[in-house]
Amino acid sequence: MMLRHYGILSVGAALIVSGAGCSNITMLRTQELRAVQQHVDSLRTDLMALQKTMYEEQKTQTEIVRLIRADQQLRFGELDRKVSEITSNLSENQFRLSKIDEQTADFRKKLEAKLISDSMSQNSRTAEIEKLFQIAMSDFNAGRYGIAINGFKDLFSQFPDSPLAAEAEYWVAECNYAKRAYNAAEVDYIAYVKKYPQGAKFCVALYKLGLAYEKQNKAKSKTMVWKKALEQCPDSPEIQVIRAQMK
């Protein structure tokens, strides 16, 4: 009986020990599950925080993109305005240049017309001077020396800048010499020599001045002026005559 009782006690003790082991395992499982749950909760919290951070960053980036686009639109608008302004200025400048070209063309036409008119006036003036000179020369050749003198004087007084003015002054002296007004001829030859030292009649005027002195019996003056002619006009045709007469 005692052995049977002892056996029953052993089985009960074993059952108690086994029940205690299961309870410990269950507690351990529960703790592990709680730990896992806490880890999951922690991960979920971190994930939500990360999502929030990403959302904020995306929001910030979206705002930055919006600002950049707005700035670009503003810059493009300013650029378009400047391009429009430059285009407008170019159009205005082209218009002004076209006006300047028109004015230049008009001025050129007027200038050409004036030059043609001036040329015609100059030709007409030259023809008039030559006509006056020829008339005076005709009077001289015809022996109308007084009339010829008036004609030559009118020419060089009215047209002093004409090349024929110097010729006319010389022929006034020739008229006086031809009419034997030697004193007046002397004055006219001297005036011509002083006024036109490079004139076409300079050498012959010196020669004729010597003759005017000779006609007035002014031998010293004649010799002096002819020596001057020998010095300044060594190759002129009159020099041969002067040399022959001085011998």
ABEGO torsion letter per residue (X at the ends): XAAAAAAAAAAAAAAAAAAAAAAAAAAAAAAAAAAAAAAAAAAAAAAAAAAAAAAAAAAAAAAAAAAAAAAAAAAAAAAAAAAAAAAAAAAAAAAAAAAAAAAAAAAAAAAAAAAAAAAAAAAAAAAAAAAAAAAAAAAAAAGBAAAAAAAAAAAAAABAABAAAAAAAAAAAAAAAAAGBAAAAAAAAAAAAAABAABAAAAAAAAAAAAAAAAAGBAAAAAAAAAAAAAABAABAAAAAAAAAAX
